[in-house]
């Protein structure tokens, strides 16, 4: 698909992305440092180092995932690598409500059949018939994308 066919694009802002990655890297580094330098029980030190390493890995996964963007095309919702998350024909509902189980600043897409599990921290998750979009994205562009999807599924 060409760039001209993209209806809406949702990408993390550099500030939000940098802050989220820095927080996870900082927490991971702090946990590893505490585990290595703080004199305490050996088992507790191992737990701290393992938690710190896990947090550092999560920070790296977040950094890589937020380098992507989500794009809405006539065909459906995809990421910037071209991986189709939700074909437009399968989208049944968009939920942006305050009580929706959705990521921060985002929305929830309900499909008519389950999709493959996927997770891009800070950008989206796919689980069963639901796709949660949001995290480190700004609420304005996320709202605009949700409204574009809602308008397309409401039109006969």
Order of alpha helices (4+ residues) and beta strands (2+ residues): beta-alpha-alpha-beta-beta-beta-beta-beta-beta-beta-beta-alpha
